[in-house]
Amino acid sequence: MTFDVPRNVTTTSSGADGGTTYTVTGEDDYGNTVVENIAGGATGTSQGNKAFKKITSIVASGAGTGNISFGYGDKLGFPCFV
């Protein structure tokens, strides 16, 4: 999945997935590898903090208890270093 601009990743679960960690791997706007672990939550949405331009894989640490979907949040990455 490639985003129009770098964005954070979200996970949404319909079950109690607080014990599951999702490892998201991808690239930033410059093609550098980015890895982030996002903790699953109880029913609802969990958000990551890192901005991904492209996602290459998402791996769960265990089986989820409900339906799980991934999307993007409202945190954006800008093409400059501060």
LUMSE-594391 format. One record per atom (N, C-alpha, C): residue number from 1; residue in one letter; atom name; z, x, y. Coordinates in steps of 0.2 Angstrom, whole numbers, plus 5000, padded with zeros to 4 digits. Layout:
+-----+----+----+------+------+------+
|   i | aa | at |   c3 |   c1 |   c2 |
+-----+----+----+------+------+------+
| NUM |  A | CA |    Z |    X |    Y |
...
+-----+----+----+------+------+------+
This chain:
+-----+----+----+------+------+------+
|   i | aa | at |   c3 |   c1 |   c2 |
+-----+----+----+------+------+------+
|   1 |  M |  N | 5000 | 5004 | 4994 |
|   1 |  M | CA | 5000 | 5000 | 5000 |
|   1 |  M |  C | 5000 | 5005 | 5006 |
|   2 |  T |  N | 4996 | 5003 | 5011 |
|   2 |  T | CA | 4995 | 5007 | 5017 |
|   2 |  T |  C | 4996 | 5002 | 5023 |
|   3 |  F |  N | 5001 | 5004 | 5027 |
|   3 |  F | CA | 5002 | 5000 | 5033 |
|   3 |  F |  C | 4998 | 5001 | 5039 |
|   4 |  D |  N | 4997 | 4997 | 5044 |
|   4 |  D | CA | 4994 | 4998 | 5050 |
|   4 |  D |  C | 4997 | 5003 | 5054 |
|   5 |  V |  N | 5004 | 5003 | 5055 |
|   5 |  V | CA | 5008 | 5008 | 5058 |
|   5 |  V |  C | 5013 | 5010 | 5053 |
|   6 |  P |  N | 5017 | 5016 | 5054 |
|   6 |  P | CA | 5022 | 5017 | 5049 |
|   6 |  P |  C | 5028 | 5012 | 5050 |
|   7 |  R |  N | 5031 | 5009 | 5045 |
|   7 |  R | CA | 5036 | 5004 | 5045 |
|   7 |  R |  C | 5041 | 5005 | 5039 |
|   8 |  N |  N | 5047 | 5002 | 5040 |
|   8 |  N | CA | 5052 | 5003 | 5035 |
|   8 |  N |  C | 5050 | 4998 | 5030 |
|   9 |  V |  N | 5054 | 4999 | 5024 |
|   9 |  V | CA | 5052 | 4995 | 5018 |
|   9 |  V |  C | 5058 | 4990 | 5017 |
|  10 |  T |  N | 5057 | 4984 | 5015 |
|  10 |  T | CA | 5062 | 4979 | 5013 |
|  10 |  T |  C | 5062 | 4977 | 5006 |
|  11 |  T |  N | 5068 | 4975 | 5003 |
|  11 |  T | CA | 5068 | 4972 | 4997 |
|  11 |  T |  C | 5071 | 4966 | 4997 |
|  12 |  T |  N | 5069 | 4961 | 4994 |
|  12 |  T | CA | 5072 | 4954 | 4994 |
|  12 |  T |  C | 5073 | 4952 | 4987 |
|  13 |  S |  N | 5079 | 4950 | 4985 |
|  13 |  S | CA | 5081 | 4948 | 4978 |
|  13 |  S |  C | 5084 | 4941 | 4978 |
|  14 |  S |  N | 5082 | 4937 | 4973 |
|  14 |  S | CA | 5085 | 4931 | 4972 |
|  14 |  S |  C | 5091 | 4931 | 4967 |
|  15 |  G |  N | 5093 | 4937 | 4965 |
|  15 |  G | CA | 5099 | 4938 | 4961 |
|  15 |  G |  C | 5104 | 4943 | 4964 |
|  16 |  A |  N | 5109 | 4944 | 4960 |
|  16 |  A | CA | 5114 | 4949 | 4962 |
|  16 |  A |  C | 5112 | 4956 | 4960 |
|  17 |  D |  N | 5108 | 4960 | 4964 |
|  17 |  D | CA | 5106 | 4966 | 4963 |
|  17 |  D |  C | 5109 | 4972 | 4966 |
|  18 |  G |  N | 5116 | 4971 | 4968 |
|  18 |  G | CA | 5119 | 4976 | 4971 |
|  18 |  G |  C | 5120 | 4983 | 4968 |
|  19 |  G |  N | 5119 | 4983 | 4961 |
|  19 |  G | CA | 5120 | 4989 | 4957 |
|  19 |  G |  C | 5113 | 4992 | 4956 |
|  20 |  T |  N | 5108 | 4990 | 4959 |
|  20 |  T | CA | 5102 | 4993 | 4958 |
|  20 |  T |  C | 5099 | 4997 | 4964 |
|  21 |  T |  N | 5097 | 5003 | 4963 |
|  21 |  T | CA | 5094 | 5007 | 4969 |
|  21 |  T |  C | 5086 | 5007 | 4968 |
|  22 |  Y |  N | 5083 | 5006 | 4973 |
|  22 |  Y | CA | 5075 | 5007 | 4973 |
|  22 |  Y |  C | 5073 | 5013 | 4977 |
|  23 |  T |  N | 5070 | 5018 | 4973 |
|  23 |  T | CA | 5068 | 5024 | 4976 |
|  23 |  T |  C | 5060 | 5023 | 4978 |
|  24 |  V |  N | 5059 | 5023 | 4985 |
|  24 |  V | CA | 5053 | 5022 | 4988 |
|  24 |  V |  C | 5050 | 5029 | 4989 |
|  25 |  T |  N | 5044 | 5030 | 4987 |
|  25 |  T | CA | 5040 | 5036 | 4989 |
|  25 |  T |  C | 5034 | 5035 | 4992 |
|  26 |  G |  N | 5032 | 5039 | 4997 |
|  26 |  G | CA | 5026 | 5038 | 5000 |
|  26 |  G |  C | 5025 | 5043 | 5005 |
|  27 |  E |  N | 5021 | 5042 | 5011 |
|  27 |  E | CA | 5019 | 5047 | 5016 |
|  27 |  E |  C | 5020 | 5044 | 5023 |
|  28 |  D |  N | 5022 | 5049 | 5027 |
|  28 |  D | CA | 5022 | 5047 | 5034 |
|  28 |  D |  C | 5016 | 5047 | 5038 |
|  29 |  D |  N | 5015 | 5046 | 5044 |
|  29 |  D | CA | 5009 | 5046 | 5048 |
|  29 |  D |  C | 5005 | 5053 | 5047 |
|  30 |  Y |  N | 5009 | 5058 | 5046 |
|  30 |  Y | CA | 5006 | 5065 | 5045 |
|  30 |  Y |  C | 5004 | 5067 | 5038 |
|  31 |  G |  N | 5005 | 5062 | 5033 |
|  31 |  G | CA | 5004 | 5064 | 5026 |
|  31 |  G |  C | 5009 | 5068 | 5023 |
|  32 |  N |  N | 5015 | 5069 | 5026 |
|  32 |  N | CA | 5021 | 5072 | 5023 |
|  32 |  N |  C | 5024 | 5067 | 5018 |
|  33 |  T |  N | 5027 | 5070 | 5013 |
|  33 |  T | CA | 5030 | 5065 | 5008 |
|  33 |  T |  C | 5037 | 5063 | 5011 |
|  34 |  V |  N | 5038 | 5056 | 5010 |
|  34 |  V | CA | 5044 | 5053 | 5012 |
|  34 |  V |  C | 5047 | 5050 | 5006 |
|  35 |  V |  N | 5054 | 5051 | 5005 |
|  35 |  V | CA | 5057 | 5047 | 4999 |
|  35 |  V |  C | 5064 | 5044 | 5002 |
|  36 |  E |  N | 5065 | 5038 | 5000 |
|  36 |  E | CA | 5071 | 5034 | 5002 |
|  36 |  E |  C | 5074 | 5030 | 4997 |
|  37 |  N |  N | 5080 | 5030 | 4996 |
|  37 |  N | CA | 5084 | 5026 | 4991 |
|  37 |  N |  C | 5086 | 5020 | 4995 |
|  38 |  I |  N | 5085 | 5014 | 4993 |
|  38 |  I | CA | 5087 | 5008 | 4996 |
|  38 |  I |  C | 5091 | 5004 | 4991 |
|  39 |  A |  N | 5097 | 5003 | 4993 |
|  39 |  A | CA | 5102 | 4999 | 4988 |
|  39 |  A |  C | 5100 | 4992 | 4988 |
|  40 |  G |  N | 5100 | 4989 | 4982 |
|  40 |  G | CA | 5098 | 4982 | 4982 |
|  40 |  G |  C | 5105 | 4978 | 4984 |
|  41 |  G |  N | 5104 | 4972 | 4986 |
|  41 |  G | CA | 5110 | 4968 | 4988 |
|  41 |  G |  C | 5110 | 4962 | 4984 |
|  42 |  A |  N | 5116 | 4958 | 4986 |
|  42 |  A | CA | 5116 | 4952 | 4983 |
|  42 |  A |  C | 5111 | 4947 | 4986 |
|  43 |  T |  N | 5110 | 4941 | 4984 |
|  43 |  T | CA | 5104 | 4937 | 4986 |
|  43 |  T |  C | 5103 | 4938 | 4993 |
|  44 |  G |  N | 5097 | 4940 | 4994 |
|  44 |  G | CA | 5095 | 4942 | 5001 |
|  44 |  G |  C | 5090 | 4948 | 5002 |
|  45 |  T |  N | 5090 | 4950 | 5008 |
|  45 |  T | CA | 5086 | 4956 | 5010 |
|  45 |  T |  C | 5090 | 4962 | 5011 |
|  46 |  S |  N | 5087 | 4968 | 5009 |
|  46 |  S | CA | 5090 | 4975 | 5011 |
|  46 |  S |  C | 5084 | 4978 | 5014 |
|  47 |  Q |  N | 5086 | 4982 | 5019 |
|  47 |  Q | CA | 5081 | 4986 | 5023 |
|  47 |  Q |  C | 5082 | 4993 | 5023 |
|  48 |  G |  N | 5077 | 4997 | 5022 |
|  48 |  G | CA | 5077 | 5004 | 5023 |
|  48 |  G |  C | 5077 | 5006 | 5030 |
|  49 |  N |  N | 5077 | 5013 | 5031 |
|  49 |  N | CA | 5077 | 5015 | 5038 |
|  49 |  N |  C | 5071 | 5020 | 5040 |
|  50 |  K |  N | 5068 | 5023 | 5035 |
|  50 |  K | CA | 5063 | 5027 | 5036 |
|  50 |  K |  C | 5056 | 5024 | 5036 |
|  51 |  A |  N | 5052 | 5027 | 5040 |
|  51 |  A | CA | 5045 | 5024 | 5042 |
|  51 |  A |  C | 5040 | 5027 | 5037 |
|  52 |  F |  N | 5037 | 5022 | 5033 |
|  52 |  F | CA | 5032 | 5024 | 5029 |
|  52 |  F |  C | 5025 | 5022 | 5031 |
|  53 |  K |  N | 5020 | 5026 | 5031 |
|  53 |  K | CA | 5013 | 5024 | 5033 |
|  53 |  K |  C | 5010 | 5022 | 5026 |
|  54 |  K |  N | 5011 | 5025 | 5021 |
|  54 |  K | CA | 5008 | 5023 | 5014 |
|  54 |  K |  C | 5014 | 5024 | 5009 |
|  55 |  I |  N | 5014 | 5019 | 5005 |
|  55 |  I | CA | 5019 | 5019 | 4999 |
|  55 |  I |  C | 5015 | 5020 | 4993 |
|  56 |  T |  N | 5017 | 5025 | 4989 |
|  56 |  T | CA | 5014 | 5027 | 4983 |
|  56 |  T |  C | 5018 | 5025 | 4976 |
|  57 |  S |  N | 5024 | 5024 | 4977 |
|  57 |  S | CA | 5028 | 5021 | 4971 |
|  57 |  S |  C | 5035 | 5018 | 4973 |
|  58 |  I |  N | 5037 | 5013 | 4969 |
|  58 |  I | CA | 5044 | 5011 | 4970 |
|  58 |  I |  C | 5047 | 5010 | 4963 |
|  59 |  V |  N | 5052 | 5014 | 4962 |
|  59 |  V | CA | 5055 | 5014 | 4955 |
|  59 |  V |  C | 5063 | 5011 | 4956 |
|  60 |  A |  N | 5064 | 5007 | 4951 |
|  60 |  A | CA | 5071 | 5004 | 4951 |
|  60 |  A |  C | 5075 | 5008 | 4946 |
|  61 |  S |  N | 5082 | 5008 | 4948 |
|  61 |  S | CA | 5086 | 5012 | 4944 |
|  61 |  S |  C | 5088 | 5008 | 4938 |
|  62 |  G |  N | 5087 | 5002 | 4938 |
|  62 |  G | CA | 5089 | 4997 | 4932 |
|  62 |  G |  C | 5085 | 4991 | 4933 |
|  63 |  A |  N | 5086 | 4986 | 4928 |
|  63 |  A | CA | 5083 | 4980 | 4928 |
|  63 |  A |  C | 5087 | 4975 | 4933 |
|  64 |  G |  N | 5083 | 4972 | 4937 |
|  64 |  G | CA | 5085 | 4967 | 4942 |
|  64 |  G |  C | 5087 | 4961 | 4939 |
|  65 |  T |  N | 5092 | 4957 | 4942 |
|  65 |  T | CA | 5094 | 4950 | 4939 |
|  65 |  T |  C | 5090 | 4944 | 4941 |
|  66 |  G |  N | 5086 | 4945 | 4946 |
|  66 |  G | CA | 5082 | 4940 | 4949 |
|  66 |  G |  C | 5075 | 4942 | 4951 |
|  67 |  N |  N | 5071 | 4938 | 4954 |
|  67 |  N | CA | 5065 | 4940 | 4957 |
|  67 |  N |  C | 5066 | 4944 | 4962 |
|  68 |  I |  N | 5062 | 4950 | 4962 |
|  68 |  I | CA | 5062 | 4955 | 4968 |
|  68 |  I |  C | 5055 | 4956 | 4971 |
|  69 |  S |  N | 5055 | 4956 | 4977 |
|  69 |  S | CA | 5049 | 4957 | 4981 |
|  69 |  S |  C | 5050 | 4963 | 4986 |
|  70 |  F |  N | 5045 | 4966 | 4988 |
|  70 |  F | CA | 5045 | 4971 | 4993 |
|  70 |  F |  C | 5041 | 4970 | 4999 |
|  71 |  G |  N | 5043 | 4972 | 5005 |
|  71 |  G | CA | 5039 | 4970 | 5011 |
|  71 |  G |  C | 5040 | 4976 | 5016 |
|  72 |  Y |  N | 5039 | 4974 | 5022 |
|  72 |  Y | CA | 5040 | 4978 | 5028 |
|  72 |  Y |  C | 5045 | 4975 | 5033 |
|  73 |  G |  N | 5048 | 4979 | 5036 |
|  73 |  G | CA | 5053 | 4976 | 5041 |
|  73 |  G |  C | 5050 | 4978 | 5048 |
|  74 |  D |  N | 5055 | 4977 | 5053 |
|  74 |  D | CA | 5053 | 4978 | 5060 |
|  74 |  D |  C | 5054 | 4985 | 5063 |
|  75 |  K |  N | 5056 | 4989 | 5059 |
|  75 |  K | CA | 5057 | 4996 | 5062 |
|  75 |  K |  C | 5050 | 5000 | 5061 |
|  76 |  L |  N | 5048 | 5003 | 5067 |
|  76 |  L | CA | 5042 | 5006 | 5067 |
|  76 |  L |  C | 5043 | 5014 | 5068 |
|  77 |  G |  N | 5038 | 5018 | 5065 |
|  77 |  G | CA | 5038 | 5025 | 5066 |
|  77 |  G |  C | 5032 | 5026 | 5071 |
|  78 |  F |  N | 5034 | 5031 | 5076 |
|  78 |  F | CA | 5029 | 5033 | 5081 |
|  78 |  F |  C | 5027 | 5040 | 5079 |
|  79 |  P |  N | 5020 | 5041 | 5081 |
|  79 |  P | CA | 5017 | 5048 | 5079 |
|  79 |  P |  C | 5019 | 5054 | 5084 |
|  80 |  C |  N | 5026 | 5055 | 5085 |
|  80 |  C | CA | 5028 | 5060 | 5089 |
|  80 |  C |  C | 5035 | 5062 | 5086 |
|  81 |  F |  N | 5037 | 5069 | 5087 |
|  81 |  F | CA | 5043 | 5071 | 5085 |
|  81 |  F |  C | 5048 | 5071 | 5091 |
|  82 |  V |  N | 5054 | 5069 | 5090 |
|  82 |  V | CA | 5058 | 5068 | 5096 |
|  82 |  V |  C | 5064 | 5073 | 5095 |
+-----+----+----+------+------+------+
